[in-house]
């Protein structure tokens, strides 16, 4: 029986070794060597160069801004969803519907909307308003991040909000707290695991994205993801690309570690 | 008699098309231990939530100490609630849970500290101040919930099936604890339960409810010994409820035999419900019984034997310390004062008849 059960994990083990373990090992072996094959830390150290540290700093800044916006938009939304009594399934369905569409498609749609002669500007011109130039700016990148990753913020928040027993909130009112005090002292602390999961699930993909910045930021704004991509695709310097990837991985691991400490209930597991 | 502290006047409440309470009238006296008792869906919890302020009645008003509080939010009411399944704040330790209400009210640190100490001693949880709720047993968590409520010195403590999640032994212990607390605090308790034994043990007054109507209000003795209708008789303890005809004052006929009783004023030849408690059925040798039957089941219950006796076409439930084996021929006698006569409801609907005070 036990051996049979073990056999069932075979396909996954094969998958994990081929596409996770081996590539990871390759990244480390490339990242820690130079073109001649000699061991070096230069690839990793190159993060300190002006160009790379600027890209990393910008990535951190933009993904942090996107995460904060997602949290500020997502919390009220999750709260409303969690307290909706009827037709709940339908509304959640509508909300997660865009998630089923391809990520690239959604980002390309924003490109079309925001272009200088795009849908939004055409409409603004039509009703006699000045046009906006958002495309190819940091703002457009943040917009793309928020749009794409907002559901990843809302679902863990929704999950942790629905876990709070109504009577716990009633108890706070019963003991004299008003709505604001109940929110600050009871609801907010009880949803911390959801907040942490949401932050991780938005921050990590936002930090590593290169598609959103490429499509909505033009080629002018380089995030760390774009720098790494360039090393692999254009510069053909896999060693440097891997070295920078290791640095980025370290940032992600720190983030995951923090979320693991706070999210003991596993809110992130819903996705 | 102490004064009326809470009055519910003509309270109606429905959810959609489901009428939960229909023109309910009830008053609760100061220092009373009042229990709302009934099966699930009878409206007892809704009544409690209306008193607590968590529901607003569609109609009618709630008076507290003579003042209308119908639309006052819960945080402005001078009462506190102990919720079903405790509803503790799991992110705070016991001390902070208990201090919650006091901190909101801006009491001094010294006052809060003294109060926590007092409350923990009152519920026998000294030394638990720094523990987290998750690390406590169900019974301990329930004590914390009680402590958290009473430190605010409410005039009324509302308890919503507080012992429902506990096991039998713990539940019995907590019943005595609650009686003790009530006596020490000298405040009004309004208690909701579906457990008739709990209600009988602790209450000064029991309000039996069914389908949104009050069936009977009375002391535990009244409710048990003098149920006003078949629902109350059936819900409170076991009983034999038999169709009968009141031949005349103090004489009732059922199962083809005439029994002397003590009830009067039902008229002559009137169909009635006859209620006899199992412990009031006297088994005799066949020749001395008013009607005769055969024992069909026998279970030893510790204090007494529980027997089923088929007599006159009816399965009698009998509790007796004298054992008759299965198959034995027995006679049945009932003392006149142990026969409870009740008017038959005119229709099915009227089983939930509303009582005018």
Contacts between the chains, C-beta under 8 A, distances in Angstrom:
chain1	res1	chain2	res2	distance
A	165	B	85	7.1
A	165	B	87	5.9
A	167	B	83	4.2
A	167	B	84	6.7
A	167	B	85	7.0
A	167	B	87	3.9
A	168	B	87	4.7
A	168	B	88	7.6
A	168	B	89	6.6
A	168	B	90	8.0
A	170	B	52	7.9
A	170	B	54	5.5
A	170	B	74	7.0
A	170	B	81	7.3
A	170	B	83	6.8
A	170	B	87	7.1
A	171	B	81	7.1
A	171	B	83	5.9
A	171	B	87	4.4
A	171	B	88	7.9
A	171	B	89	7.5
A	171	B	148	7.8
A	172	B	89	7.6
A	172	B	100	7.3
A	173	B	53	7.8
A	173	B	54	7.8
A	173	B	73	6.9
A	173	B	74	4.3
A	173	B	75	4.9
A	174	B	52	6.6
A	174	B	74	5.1
A	174	B	75	7.2
A	174	B	80	5.8
A	174	B	81	4.7
A	174	B	149	7.7
A	175	B	75	7.7
A	175	B	80	6.8
A	175	B	100	5.2
A	175	B	101	3.5
A	175	B	104	6.4
A	175	B	148	7.0
A	175	B	149	7.7
A	175	B	152	6.5
A	176	B	75	4.9
A	176	B	101	5.2
A	176	B	104	4.5
A	176	B	105	5.8
A	176	B	152	7.1
A	177	B	75	6.0
A	177	B	100	7.5
A	177	B	104	5.1
A	178	B	75	5.8
A	181	B	104	6.2
A	185	B	100	7.5
A	186	B	89	6.1
A	189	B	91	4.6
A	190	B	89	7.9
A	190	B	90	7.2
A	190	B	91	5.8
A	192	B	91	7.8
